[in-house]
């Protein structure tokens, strides 16, 4: 019954199950098996953070393709394979490296269904890691998902729990459209919860109401969901009841759940780890300002990093990120309880 | 002064996951008299919320936990004793209390297990000891936790097996045609696997229909039948509950559906609703549930598969328990049957809304039939 898994194990289980159920599922990526020609076990490494360990032994090198270091090449190959009847899962280590393969993604995969009048499916999953807090510097710590949510035709998934990670991954693989699956590198071991052993899907486009509350709606994405939960516990002691919404997929975005919540609470705080300009916090803020303005009783507040590159110095990186304390302060302001 | 005349009200254990519970509200002041069956305190776990009823009359001598306190399972909430018991005796009882809980907690320490029955795996939980076990069969959309408030009390005196029917809980989604015969075969399969020759079957709603089907087909395997708000006894059923349960994809939709099961606006916890939604997301679960619904309740009516006639013609002792405010299956289906008990203030989930009364009815009915093991006398 209750079976607690880390997000790492939950994702790994999802890969084992989808590859076992469907022989057209293949996997491609750098170092997803052995890595750097290292001697010893074939799957000694299993991805830069070990998520794909064990797959090559079970499903063979013809389904688990350890690629050369050319994102442009294997991402293009994955898009092609998807249109030709396979269901590739391509791993692109860090989202920061995505720039070199924008064309097959933004101009090809995202457009095929539309341009070919629905006659072509592109059942592709691209896994990529994002997020700061890993002491990895400005080029390995970004949360670049708003770039992809901007493109119609791409689905963007960001799980916040191990349960959601497994169910959303299985749903992503079975989906006939290109899905980019964003995994926060700090959350693989930081997050663990109850995960069923059997296969299941969590639908794409359905937000999760993590905690129900009455006074203020907090929309939080990825790791920020857990920061929001901490903040809500603190605020509950002060008599402020927070409703926390995790969109789970930022494209499609479950606007309805967010608007319904704001309709009741009249207040909105959005917590996002991505840059603030043209980001998800700005996007959700604009949707609520446009469609839920009549319900708002206070200005919308955004809790995001400043609009700067991510600092490498650990102290500055911690200061840069949103925190439970910053969320508490923002909520207090929206309910008029800020210290004067 | 015997310890028997002092009674401890403790934090119950509702299912294996429950480690602690919070005190939500007290209904009785310290020093006030209480009657058997009176609700004393409301308690909430992450999975469920319910009142705790007095099992012994007396005065509420001590309220140990206050509202908002989180108390571990088995922890002391209050002391009930007659006015003649001295404060010293109560102090003594308090001092000796810790050792007593350690022993009683073992009753519900069993984890659910999966057992292979034919080509499928079925999930069950087993508690307690006794000769002729009690087998608990939940209704449509339920699981072994439908008996959360009944298992501990029954298991204190009997061997109790609660199972997840096929297509429900942690059991496999292979349901065959999804009819009473298919589910009955699964129950008999678990009984075979656990080497249970005969059992007291207690079935709620659709589980009641399954119990009657077993009794009709394999009477030698059934010592008695307790039919709780049972299906199979008449044509009506709340079709909106069945279709609503099948359609619900989100907690808020499920909440409205589950509310139909209860007489009172009960505290249906988010966790309970989330568990139901999660169950439905498992591959094949929705198909399995649809097939079962079509077999038992086609077009929002109960199928007549001759179960009522089979019950009336059966030599097996049975009793019928119903909530007077059942909005899913009318309690009038009990008309013309023997050993009928109807309970006020309870809806379809009568065993959850009136657990003490239902437990008492079950024990009073089955114990004269034999198969009970005397509980060890505390020394």
Interface residues (C-beta under 8 A of the other chain):
Chain A: X1 X2 X163 X167 X196 X198 X199 X200 X201 X202 X203 X206 X209 X212
Chain B: X16 X17 X111 X112 X123 X170 X249 X250 X251 X270 X278 X281 X282 X283
